[in-house]
């Protein structure tokens, strides 16, 4: 009886073993078949897609449609960026020049995958403009349309379209900068900026205020008196290039931003326990001066001429011409 049961159990074990092996072999054959056929299916599909592209020209159409849709989305942002960057009551030519600058920066940032220019939201702009919102938006949108997707180009790529509100009487020369020479950003005269409202700022503050800010923004600097803050280099336009905070060195632009001053064209004068700071201009001073651009527009200068004045050597092209 035990032999019979043993034979039965062995037979049953062999049966399940054979079934298990059959299942295993079937799976292996299936995987092998998939491995052989999958590349073939992919090749067939790809070849069919490519054939359709060649016959019907769908590849270029799809690409151009994607680029156009992306461009349209960026163009829709421009009025809100423009409103953030320049006064909406600026002259048409000045607005259009700024629009080209904004578009250049926007498209360049999008191409690089970098942060895009700051913009108002629709709600913020409605609140800021109130009853004039519709009229102002119509004007901004007209500027976007009339500049027809134009950007500033240098050597086939996007130009560095720098701008600021008011210069100190001349824009800063970046064409010979040791750090990063930009040939199309030379110093240009801005006579209207010399008498512009807001160009001159005089601030009086306590010495401790400046020392506190130095400690907050320049932790490595060991400064205990304003007399230890020395301007050691200026550019031809009068902007501070380098500042010594004791033994610590920083740029004039970094220092003025830390202090919250209007520009790096500044002087510091100690007057007892107080300090007088005089600044000229508003902004970093590179590229287009919005105030001078407005003065030029009032005299009948076109936006193309304004851009060539501040960015000599650049060309106006549409974004699809950029490499």
Buried (B, 14 or more C-beta within 10 A) or exposed (E): EEEEEEEEEEEEEEEEEEEEEEEEEEEEEEEEEEEEEEEEEEEEEEEEEEEEBEEEEBEEEEEEEEEEEEBEEBBEBBBBBBBBBBEBEBBBBBBBBBBBBBBBBBBBBBEEEEEBBEBBEEEEBBEBBEEEBEEBBEBBBBBBEEBEBBBBBBEEEBBBBBBBBBBBBBBBBBBEBEEEEBEBBBBBEBEBBBEBEEBBBEBEEEBEBBBEBBEEBBEEBEBEEBEBBEBEEBBEBBBBBBBBBBEBBBBBBEBBEBBEBBBBBBEBEBEEEEBEBBBBBBBBBBBBBBBBBBBBBEEEBBBBEBBBBBBEEBBBBBBEEBE
